[in-house]
């Protein structure tokens, strides 16, 4: 069964099961908005904005704006293991968030990148993890090659 965690306005978290979503009385569309009835209460909902990369939506619910961040089971696992990589506008280096094997490099020295661009692929726990840029910058040097085994916290890419 699918499970999600929703965080509303960076202050209130709630667990959502797939069955919770299936049992909602909801009508409408993204373009016109939605009408939801839950626990005998009526809600008018409009999607103000959505950021797929951040897994975040801004909703207007009965005229009040709420920012909702969603996390699936993989996001929750990474969070539980303490492997979150802090976001920043200016990155200086990319370190391994977990022990693993470098499967592929997506950039080379001198390449420029934007926030969200794939930098390398790291295999850990039999899963391929695409390590993405949390900001923009230029690759100064690459400290690993494909096939290298790396430890958590090891320098992978130095940025300018």
Buried (B, 14 or more C-beta within 10 A) or exposed (E): EEEBBBBBEEEEEEEBEEEEEEEEEEEEEEEEBBEBEEEEEEEEBBBEEEEEEEBBBBBBBEEEEBBBBBBEEEBBEBEEEEBEBEEEEEBEEBBBBBBBBBBEBBBEEEBEBEBEBBBBBBBBEEEEBEBBBBBBBEBEEBBBEEEBEBEBEBBBBBBE
